[in-house]
Amino acid sequence: MSNPDELLVGIAALVESGQSNRMSLTVVTGGAVITGRLAPEAVWRERVSEVLKDSEDLGPFAGVFLADRPGGRGQREGRDEAPTHLHFHLARILQGNVGIPETGGMYRVAIEDVGAWTMGDFSYSDH
């Protein structure tokens, strides 16, 4: 998309404002379908950093996610511009009738790259 969807930007802004961290969303971007729950950028960065910090091989990258982050937990202090990315946690890339990874992952998606979206996430069953 050359112009980010205003509705999607509004949803991202509400999540960023700390008003809600329970928004589930499914997006189509670059041919992939990603489904999961949105988190404020600061919270997302903190969680990614924690995961990396615990890794022997990836630990040095943990600090990158905390540098120059938006001010405060879930706040965008000093940042009047609209959100440019969606920050998914507990997210999966849909592949056939399964989601990868099964336990959910952390994905950052540029809003301008979203071609389609819907409210809610997809669940799976063995039936």
Beta strands, then each sheet from edge to edge (+ up, - down):
strand 1: 24-29
strand 2: 32-38
strand 3: 85-95
strand 4: 98-110
strand 5: 114-119
sheet 1: 4+ 3- 2+ 1- 5+
end
